[in-house]
């Protein structure tokens, strides 16, 4: 089986992370830069993790780059994959990225060379007139612009509000949007789904194909109504009338999942990353002592936490069923004594409390447990590298790295669910030990690092 560079990178993550769960030794497997800059002329022969308010990479990285800041600008050469997160991510016309680009940002601008694919979740992505992409572009957000001169070697798959494609797509363009303008070149088919609900006042027709546009195959579009198409696709035009759906969203994750296939993994990964980062920043900023205490328990009693967490999850549903049965039984017994006067209060209070407990358990399983495991991963990695971090960065950088690794691993095909389950049971068991400590966790040797 031949693996892509993306597959190799993800498998490498899995191997490194699995080793971290067994033993953490002080080997330098990556470089960490918290001042936000890599000057021109400097070379990092390793993976690089870089953060700051404004991040600028002008040098060369022979490995994977993970960057986070309000603005992330890449001007140099990255011989590997790039994961960049911030309000603005800019890949300049001087930048060369030999691998894939993963971005989660409000605004993404690409003018450089991308050897692999681009995976973006954000408000707007703009491929400039010097941008070249060696494989595919996957986009989920509001606005996608492919300027004249931009080049995508294989496919464009976009779920958006507006798509304006003026550049070149080597094979297929698969688009689900409210407003689509095509004036560039598409090597094979253009498949377009229009919801017909939102159109700009400047562009009353939601699908516009310029007379000079080149489509090597068919234009297949699904819409509530048919439109006059100025362009002449080589394979002709196929119109499919959309059937109205009462509950179907006009655009977003559900439609994106339905129409773009694998691109939904990126969308879900970005959504999960943002959720965990927001909750994590709240935890380390507002409840730092409580949160770091749970992470400390996770590191010292990892295997025990996994066992207890599995037991808690296995018994959760039977426990809720038993609690509901007890509420009903108590309500019926009291109704006999009080002639029904206490039945509704008991049912109301009992089931309200049960519902609140259920909601709390869902939050713990869906978010908190994963966050604890993710932070533990980042903390162990920084300890292994013996990074000397101070201030808020000492908490934020392990959070960023841990959440990024956890989200990537949890989104892997076939094995992602297993890694996500492992994170849930470790985090859930950790919370159990933190709430009911029994023997002090501080007195226990760590299960992840060798005894001194």
N, C-alpha and C positions, 0 to 999 in steps of 0.2 A: 504494500500500500504506500502510495506517495503522499507525504504530508506537505501542506502549505507552510509558509513561514509563520502564519498565524497559528496553525495547529502546533508547530514546534514550540512556539513561545508559550502557548497555554499548557502544553505538556511539561515544559520546563518549570513553569509556575507550580504545577502539581507535585513534581519531584522535590523541588526545593521546600515547599510547604510541608510535605509529608516528612521530610527529614527534620524539619523544625519541631514537629510534634514528638519525635523520638529523642533527639539530643540537639542542644544548641551549643555550638562551639564557636569561639571568637575568630572566625574566618571572614575575610573581607570579600563578600560576594557582590557588593555593590558600593557605589560612592554616594555620599549624602552631602548635599549642598543646601544650606538654609539661608544664604545671602542673596539668592535669586539671580545670580549672574554666572555665566561661563564665557569668559572673554574670547575674542577671536585669537587664533593661534594656539589655544590650549586644547589638548586632547585627553579624553577620559577613556582608557581602555577597559571599560567595565560598564555595567548598568549604572544609570545615574538617576537619583531621586533629588529633585530640586524644588524649592518652594520659596515664596516671598510675596510681598504685595504686588510688585511688578517683576516678572520673570523674563529674562532675556538670555537666550542661548545662541551665542555667535560662534562657538568653537565646534569641535568634533566629538561625537560620542560613539564609541565602538561597542554598542550594546543597546539595551532598551532604555528609553527616557520616560520618566514619570514626572510631570510638571504640574504645579498648581499655584494659582495666584489670581489677583483681580484681572491682570492682563498678562497673557503668556505670549511671547514673541519668539519665534524660532527663525534664525537666519543662517545657522550653520548646517553641518552634515550629521545626520543620525543614521548610523549603520545598524538599524534594527527597528523595532516598533516604537511608536510614541503614544502615550496616554496623557492628554492635556485637558485640564479642567480650570474654568475661571469664568469671568464675565465676558472677556474678549480673548479669543485665541487667534493668533495671526501667524500664518506660515508664509514668509516673505518669498519674493521671486528668487532670492539667493539660496533658499533652503533646499536641501536634498534629504528625503527620508526614504531609505531603501525598503522599509517594511510597511506595516499598516499604521494608519492614524486613527486613534480613538479619541473623540472629543465630546465633552459635555459642557456647553457654554451658551450664553445668550446670543453672542455673535461670533461666527467662525468665518475667517477669511483665508482662503488658500490661493497662493500665487506661485508656489514652488512645485517641486517634483516629488510625487508620492509613488514609490515603487509597487506597493500593494494596494489595499482597499482603504476607503474612508468610511468610518462609522460615526455618525453624528446624531446627537439629540440636542435640540436647542431651538431658539426662536428663529434665527436666520443663518443660512450658510451661503457664502458667496464664493464661487470658483472664478477667479480672475482670468484675464485673457492670456496669462502665461502658465496657468495651472495645468499639470499633466498627472493623470492617475493611471497607474499600470494595470489595475484590475477593475474593481467595482466601486460604486458610491451608494451607500445606504443612508437615507436621511429621514428623520422623524421630527417634525416641528411645524412652524408656521410658513416660512418663506424660503424657497430654494432658488438661487440664481446661478445659471451656468453661462458666463459671459462669452462673447464671441472670441474664439481663439482657444478656449479651454478644451481639454481633451480627456475623455474617459474611455479607456481601452476596451472595456467589455460592457457592463450594464449599469444603468441608473435605476435605482428603486427608491421611490420617494412617497411618503405619506405626509401631506402638507396642506396648508390653506391655499398657497399660491406657488406655482412653479413657472419659471421663465427660463427656457432652455434655448440659448443662442449658439452654444458651442457644439462640439462633436461627441457623439456616443457611438462606440464601435459596433455594438450589437443591439441590445434591446433597451427601451425606456419603458418602465412600468410605473405609472403615476396614478395616485389617488389624491385628488385635490378638488378645491372649489373653483379655481381659476387657473387655466393652463395656456401658456403661449409657447409655440414651437416655431423657431425660425432657423435652427441649425441643421446639423446632419445626424441622422440616426441610421446605422448600418443595416439593421433588420427591422423588427416590428416596434411600433409605438402603441402601447396599451394604456388607455386612459379611462379612469372612472371619475365621473363628475356627480356631485350630490345635487347640484341645481338649486341650492338654498341661498348661497351668498355670492353675489357678483358685484364687482366694483362699478361705481357710477361712470367711471371713465371707460370701462370695458364691459358694456352690457352683454356681450357674448362670452360665456365662460371658457369656450374652447376656440383658440385662434391658431391656425396653421398658415404661416406666411407662404406666399406664392413661390418664394425662392428656397423654401425649406426642402431638404432632401431626406426622404424616408425610403430605405432600400426594400423594405417589406410592406406589410399592411399597416394602416391606421385603424385600430379597433377601439372604438370608444363606446362606453356605456353611460347613458344620460337619460333624464326624464324626457328630453325632447331632442330632435335632430337639428343640426346646424349646417349652414353653408360653409364648406371648407375650401379655402383658396388654393392650398397646396395640392399636389398630385402625387400621392404615394405610388411607388412602383407596383406594389401588390394590390392597390385599390383601397377602398374605404368600407369598413364594416361597422354598421350602427346597431347597437343593442339597446332596446328601450328598458330603462331601469324601472323595476316594480317598486312602488312606494312601500316603505317599511316604517311602521309607526315608532318603533323603539330603537331603530338603528342610528348610531351617532353619525353626524355629517363628516367628521374626520377625527382622528385621534388613534389611540392604541388599538381598539377593536378593529377598525377598518384597516389600519396599518398591518395588523396581524393577518387579516383575511387576504389581503391583496399582495403583500410583499414577502411572504415566506420567512426566510431566515433573518431578514432585517429586524423582525420583532424582538429577537434576542438582544439586539443593541438597545432598542427602545426600553425594554424591561430592565436591562442592566443599568442604564442611565437613571431610570426612575428609582430603582433600588438604591443606587449610589447616593442620589440626592436625599432620599428619605433617611438612610442611615447616617449620612453626614450631618443633616440638620438636627436629628435627635442626638447624635454623638456630641456635636458642638454645644448643645443645650446641657447635656450631661456633664461634660468636662468644664463648662463655664459656670453653671449654676450649682451643680451637686458634685464637685470634684472629689471630695473625700469618700462619699458613698460609692461613686462609680469606680474610683481606683481601688477601693476595698474589694468590690466584687471581682475586678480583674485580677487582683492579687490572689483571691480564692481560686479563680479559674486556673492560674498558673501553678498553684501549689497542689491542687486536687483535681487535675484535669480528668484523669481516668475515672476517679470516683464520681465526679460531676456528670460524666457521660452516662455512667450506669444509673445514677439517681434520676437524671433527666429522662432517660428512656423509660424508667419505671413511672415517673410522673405523667408522661404523655400516654402511656398504656392504661393508666388508671383514671385519667381525667374524665373520659366520657362515662364510664361506669359510676364514678363518684357523682357526676352531675345528675345522672338518672336516679341514683339512690337518694340524692338530696331532694329532687323533685317529688319522689315517692313519699319521703318523710314529711314534706310540706303538705301534700295532699292528705296524708294520714292524720297529721296533727290538726289540720283544719276540719276534717270530718269528725274527729273525736271531740274537739271543742264545740262543734256545732250541736252535738248531742247534749253537752252540758249547758250551753248558753242558748239553746234553741235557735241556733243559726246566727246569733248576734256577732260572733267573732270570726265567722267563716271568711267573709270577704276581706277583713283587715289582715288575717293570717295569710290568705292567698296573695293579697296585694304586696305586703311587706316581704313575704318569703320569696315570691318569684321575682320581685324587683331586686332583692339582694342577690339572688341566683344569677339574674341577668347581668348585674354589675360585675360579679365574680367571673362570669364567662367572658365578658368584654375585656376585663383585665388580663385574663389568661391568653386571649387572642393577641393582645398587644405584646405580651411577654414573648409569645411564640413567634409572632411575625416580625417583630422589630428588636425588642430589648435583648433577647437571647442571642440573636445574630450579631448585634452590636458588641456585646461582651466578648464573643469569640473573635470578631474582627479586630477589636482593639488589642486583645491578647496577642494575636498574630503580629501586628505592627510593633507592639512593645517588645516582644521576644526578638524580632529582627533588629531593632535598634539597639537592644542590649547586646546582641551577638556582635554587632559592628562597633560596640563601645562608643556610640555617638554621644558627644557632650552637648546636649541640648539644654537651653535655659528658657525661662519665661513660658509664655503660652505655647510657643513652638514645641516645648517638651511634651505637651499633651496633644497638640493639633497634628503634628507630623506623624506620630505613630497611628493616630486615628485615620488620617488620610491614606497612608500606605496600607494599613490593615483592611480598611473598608474596600479600597481598590482591589486588593488581592482577593478578598472574600467574594466580591461581586463577580469578578472574572471567573473564579473557580465555580461559583454557584450557577453560572450561565453556560458552562460547558455542556455540549451534547452528551447524552447517555449517562455521564457520571456526575453532572452538576447537581442533580437532586440529592445524590448521596452525600456530597460535600455540604449542601445546605442543611440536610437532616442532621449531620454531625455537628454543625454549628449550633443548631437549635437545641439538641439534647445536652451539649456541653454548657451552653448559656443557661438553660432552664435548671439543670442540676446545680450550677454555680449559685443561682439565686436562692435555691433551696438551702444550700449550705450557709449562705450569707444570712438568711433569715433565721435558720435554726443551726447555729454553728456547732453545737455539741463540743467535741474536742477542738480547741482553738486551732484555726487554720495557720496562725502565725508559728505554731510549734511544729508544723508539719514540713518536712523537706519538700522542695519542688519536685514534681513528677516529670518536668520537662527539661531540667538542667541537672547535670551530674552533681552529686553531693561533694561539698568542699573537702 
